[in-house]
Each structure stands twice: as structure tokens, then as C-alpha cells.
């Protein structure tokens, strides 16, 4: 039986510099797409998947984020306060270590919207593939062709066993959606202070324990005003009913 993680981490502390001027007065997690704050897309998906606790780190315009989260009924919210120093994705994950516990957790960015398609719901797809005996982290990937608001060259290559490696050449076929299942113990291998989760992925990959799950749906990257406009257009076209 698939075991769904009961804890999730939402990385919501970033400055949102690429989304300026919208983020000058509004934190990026509260920017609205199709009338809904970005962070709510993730929280509602986690709640529907049975997640009980969501650890949310805050830094930029943190009071606004906390005020919004105070009205969330489910999952239960735990704040990881980074007002003193911005720690990047990996450092934020490590700072929240004690709140995450010892079991695998979901972890996601808040600047993406997932539209489920073939293969089912995103959290369920990850949980079904997860194998703690073999994996330190399992990343939800999407082929570049199913990415909106993205003009990069891809993030990962993936072999037939599902193991992944960061792009080493000019292009890679898969993009990281921001959602993953990850062992909190991996954070213990990170340095003190600010660092990227890329450091943790590299450590897992060196042991052959970094895997990717190919998502059958679409990924709307809402990282800048152009990405937001593209997401608004997509959602207004009647796709919103497919969201969880």
C-alpha cells in the first residue's frame, strides 16, 4: 500500500525578485493566479492528499504570509521563521529539520501550479514510486514540452531505472517542478547557513539515491510576470477544474 507523507515543507521565504514590481508590496506566495494565492494551490493539494502538517518558512514580508496562513484550516501550519537571515532552499530546509521529523516529507516551491493529467495526481504519483530503502530524494519532473513559463534548457537526465543526474550538457529533457519527496536526514549533510538544495541532491546522486518521477500532467511555472500571465491564460481556458 502506498504510504503518503503526513508532513510537507513549503519554501515560501524567497524575495521574489523576478516577479517585481508585484513583489515589492506582496510576497510571491500570495500573488494570485486565477484569483487564488499561489501558496493555496500547494496547500490545497497537500490537504487533499492527507498531509497533516505543513512547515512554511517565511522571510520577505513575513507578516503578510503569517496572517494569510492563520486562516488556513488544513493542513496544520508550522512557521519556520527566517526573518533574521535568508537561507535559500537548502538552508531553509535544514533550519526546519526539527519540525519535519524523521519520516520522508513532501517539499515544494510556491511558484508553480500543477495540472494533473495522465498518471494521476502529483502527490500520489510520488508516493507510489517512493522507496526509502533506495532513495534519499524523489523529484517530480516534467518534460520541457509540458512546461509553461519556462525558457530554460532542462534540469535533469533520467535513466531507465529512474535515477537522475543534473544536466551536464547543453540540454536535458526534464524540468524539476518544485515538488519532491525527500528524507529530512539528508538536510543533516548540508552546510551551515544559506545553501541550495542542489547540494543535497548532488550528495544523494553520488550514492545513486536521487530519483525522478515523470509527471503526466502540466507544470505552470509562475516565476515572473510573463509566467503569471501565461498561467492566468491557461487557467481561464477551463483547465482550473482539473486542479486539486
N, C-alpha and C positions, 0 to 999 in steps of 0.2 A: 504494500500500500504506500502511495506517495505521502511523504510527511512534509507538510507545508510549514516553513519557518513561522514562528509566532512573534518575532521581533524584526523590525526594519529600521534602517538608518536613512534619513533624508538629508542630503547635503544641501543646505539652504543658506550658507553663510557668505557666499561669494559677493563681490562688488557689482557684478553685472555690467562691467564696463562696456561691453559690445552692444548692450541694449540701451545705452544712453542716447537721448536725454530722458527716456522713460524712467530709468532707474535713479535719476537724481533725487526724486522725492518718493519713489515707490520701490521697495525691494523686489528683485526679479521674481522670487517665488509668488509674489502677489500680483504680478502683471496678469491681466485677464486675457484669455483666448476663448472666443465664443461665449463671453460673459462669465467665465469661471476662472478663478485664480489658478495659475499653473500648479501650485503645490496641491490643490484639491484633486487634480486628476490622479496624482500618485496616492494620496491618502485614501481616496475612494476605492481605488483598485486594491490597495492593501486591505482595507476593511472588508471588501467583498471576498478576498482570498482567505480571510480568517486570521489576519495578523492582529495580535492583541495590543502590542506596544510599538510606538514609533518614536525613535530618538531623532530629534531635529536640532541641528546645530545652527546657531544664529550669530551674526556679526553686523552686517550692513543694515542699518535701520531696523535693528533687532526688536525694538519695542513694537513696531507695527506687526512683525511676524508673530511675536508672542501674543499680541492682542487677538490676532486672527485665529491662532491655534487654540485660544481659550474657549472658542465656541465650537470646536470640533468634538462631536460626540464619540466617534470611534475612528481609529483605534485610540487607546490611551496615549497621551503625548508626554514625552520626557524631553526637557530642553537641555541641550549641551551648549553652555554659554561661552562664546568665543569673542566677546566684546573686547577683551584685553589684547588679543592678537589674532590675526587671520592665519589659519594653519594649513590652508589648502586642503585638498580632498583626503589625502592620506593622513595628514596631521590631525584633521578633524575626526577622522575615523578612529585614530589611536586615542585621542582625548576622550572619546565616548566609550572607550573599551569597557570600563566597569559597568556601564549601563546596558551593554549589549549582551553580557553573559558569555557562556561557553559554547552554546549551540550555534549552528550556521544561521546567518541572518540575511534578509534582503538588504540591499543598499542601492540607492538611486540618486540621480541628479533630479532637479526640479524643472529643468528647462527642456523637457521632452514630453510629447504626448504619443502614446502607443494606440494603434487601431488594430484590434485583433482580427486575424484572418485565418487562413489555413493553418492547422496545427493547434488552434485553440488559444486560450487566454495566456498572457505572457507569464504571470507568476506560476501558473500550473505547469506550463511547459518547462520552466526552470526546475521546479520542484520534482517533476517526473524524471528529469535527467540527472539530478544531483546524486552524487555518490561520495560521501565523506571519506570513504576508505581510499579513494583515488584522487580526490580533488581538494584543493585549497580555495579555489575560486572558479565560479562558472558564470561567464558573461553572456548576456543576451545580445546577439549580433543580428544585424540585418544587412542583406546585400545592398550595395550602393544604389541600385535601381529603385529600391523601395524606401529611400531616404528623401525627405523633404527638408528644405532649408539647409542643405549641406552641399558644399562645393569642394570638399577635400578629396584626397587620393586613397581613402580607406585606412583602416587601423590595423586589421589582423588578417593573417593567413590561418587556415584551418586544415588539419589533416583528416584522414578517413576515420580516425578514432575519436575525433572531436577535440584533440589538443590544439591549442592556438599559440601563435607567436606574433609579436608585434611586427609591423611592416618593416622590412629591411630593404626593399627595392623601391622602384618608382611608384608602384600601386599595390594595393591589397584589395581583395574582393569584398571584405566585410567591414562594417562600421559598428562601433560599440554604441548601444542605445542609451547607456547610462544605468541600466538595471542589471543587477547581478545577485547571485548568492555567494557569500564569502564567509570563511571561517574567521571569527573575531581574533583567534590566536595569531593569525597572520599579521595583525597590527603590531604585535609584540616585536616583530622583526624590523619594524620601521625605525628611523632615527628620531631623536627628539626634535621638537619644533615643527616648522612647516615643511611638508613634502607632498609629492603627488602619489596617488595610489599606483601609479606606474611602477614605482619602486617595489611595491608589494607584488604586483603581477610578475615582474621580472624574477623575483625570488621564487615564486611558485612555478614559473615556466622553466626555470633552471632545474627543478626537480621533476619536471614532467607532470605537474599538478595544476596547470592552468588550462581550462577547457572553455569551449564556446558552444552555446545552443543557438541554432539558427532560427530566428523568429519568422513565423509565417505571415505576419501582418506588416503594417507600415509604421514608419517612425517619422514623426513630425518634430524636427529639431527647432526649438524656439529660442535660439541663442542671440538673435539680433532683430532689429525691426523688420528686416526683409523676411526672416524666418517666421516671425509673428504674423506678418501679412499673408504669407503662404499658408500657414496653419489656419488662420481665420477663413480664408477662401475655401480650403479643403473641408473644414468643419461645417461651414454654411451650405455646402453642397449636399448635405443629408447624411454625412458619414457619422455625425455625432451619436446617432442611435446605436452604433456598434461599440461605442466606448464603454468600458466598465469602470 
